[in-house]
């Protein structure tokens, strides 16, 4: 008797911790985002990312400290960046964004621009 079995395994990250990168010049993946809004989508929903990288699955947010390294000289990033409340973020499970001299340009005259000028809504940045 021969038993043949096949499984389809799809890896999803769900809540994340550790280190991720933002690099517009590298392929999008579960650990690299080509823009800030793709990172935000990945941390908060199963929505399709604007950089065509893989989407996430519930539960969303962070499960431990998260460092996001924006690769030096990979910008400027032309987008409006608004971080909503990120599930799991706290004084212990902090989200640190290392801008490395990159610039976000929102093209919105009412919003400030400059080296990593990000509108943060209830998120811990250290």
N, C-alpha and C positions, 0 to 999 in steps of 0.2 A: 504494500500500500504506500503510495506516495502522497504526501500532504504538501501542497503548495500554498504558501501564505504570503501576502504582500501587505505592506503598511505604507501609508502616506503620512509622513511626518512633516509638519510645518512648524518651524521655529518662530516664536514671537517673543518679544522681550517683556511686555507688560511693564510693571514698575521697574525703574532703572536706578542704578547707582554706579559710582566709579567715574570714568572719564569718557567724554564724548568730544567730537570736534565739529567745528563749523569751518568748512573750506569750500568755497565756491569753485575751486579749480580741481577738485577730486570727485570721483564718482559718489553719488549718494548711496548710503548703506544704513544698516541699523546702528552704526556708531559714528557716521559722518553725515552732516547735514550741509546742504549747499546754501542755506539761508536760515535766518532766525525763525521765520514763520513755519518752516518745516519742523524745526526742533519743537516749537510750541505745539504744533499739531500732534507730534509724536508723544509728547508728555501729557496731553490732555484729552486725546480722542483717538478713534479709529479712522478718522477722516483721511482722505488721500492727501499726501504731501505734495506741495508745489514743486519739489525737486525730483519727483518720481521715485523717491526711495521707498522702502517698504513701510507700510503703515503698522501701527501698533495694535494690541488687543487689550481688553480690560484684564486686570485693573490698571488704570493709568496712574501716572505720577512718579514719585521717587520712593525708594525703599531704604535709602541710605544717603550719605553725602554724595553730591554730584558735582563734578568739575567739568565745565564746558570750555575747551580751549579753542579760541578763534585763531586759526593759523595766521601767523604774521604775513603781511602783504597779500592776503587773499581777498581783501575788499577793494573798494568800498562796497558796502551793502546798501542797496537802494530799496528800502521797504519801511513801512511803519511797523514798529515793534512794540507790542503791548503784551506783557506777561500777565496772564490771569492768575488766580489762586491755583497753585500746583498741589495736588493731593499728596500728602506725606511730607511736604516741606515744613521744616521747623528749625529751631536753633541748632538742633543736633543733626538733622538731615538737611543741611544747607545746600543751596545751589550757588556755586561760584562761577562767574563768567570772567575768564581771562581774555581781555580784548586784544592784547598784543599790538596796540597802536592802530587798529582798524577803525574805520569810520562807518556810521550808519547815517544815511541821508534819507529822510522821510519824504522829501519833496512836499512837505506840508508846511506852509509859512507860519502857522500858529504853533508848530512844535519845534523845539530846539534841535539842532543837529550838532554833530561833532564826534570826537572819539568816543565811541560806544555810549551814546546818549540813548538810554532805553527807558521807556515808561514802565515802571514796575508797579503791579497791583498785588499787594499782600504776598510777597515772596521774600524769603530771607536771602540776602546777598552779603557775603563776608569778604 
